[in-house]
Amino acid sequence: MRLLKHPDPRVRERAGFDAVFVDRTERLVRGLAACLSDPATPVRQQAGVALFICGSEAALAVPELIEALGDSDVIVRRLAAASLSKVGPPARAALPSLAKLRDTTDELLRVWAGEAERCLAGR
């Protein structure tokens, strides 16, 4: 977990992604959630991928995933929506933020946001 705070963004980028295949603990999910606000875009992207892989175990990261829906990087936004779709109904707090993405110009983001809305609503 200390590697998620390493000064080198390349190390932070790989650390969470690699760890998710070994142990999906609460501590790891919280560390990945913190990485969603990392200054380095690749770190935020890999944290999104890792949280997607965590599936429903990423429920602890819902507040950070909601915030990531407004990230400056569209890939981070897509990954946040995709991760929220895997969390399902426990992430219902994200519904207003997801609804704002219905008119986004990015087609993949619209698709993932729509899928997340359906999953969160239990449909």
C-alpha positions, 0 to 999 in steps of 0.5 A: 500500500505504501507504493500508492504514495510513492513519489514516482507516478509510474510506480503509483500507476502500477502499484494499485493495478497489480495489488488488485489481483492479489488482495482486495482489502478495504485498505486497498480499495481506500488507497485506490479511491485516494489515487482517483485524485492523484495529479498524474492522469495515468495514476487516476486511470489505473485506479479506475481500472483497478476499482472496476476489477474490484466490482462490488467491493469498490463500494467503499470508493463511491464518494471518490468515484462520484467525484471522478465523474467530473475529472478533466480526463474523459478516460477517468470519467468513463472508468468511474461510471463503469466502476459505479455500474459494477458496485450496483445499488449501493452506489445510488448516491451517484444517480444525479451525477450520472444523469448529468452525463446523458448529454455528454459528447463522448459516446462511451461515457454516455454508454457507461453512464447509462449502464451505471444508471440502470445498474444502480436503479436495480434494473 
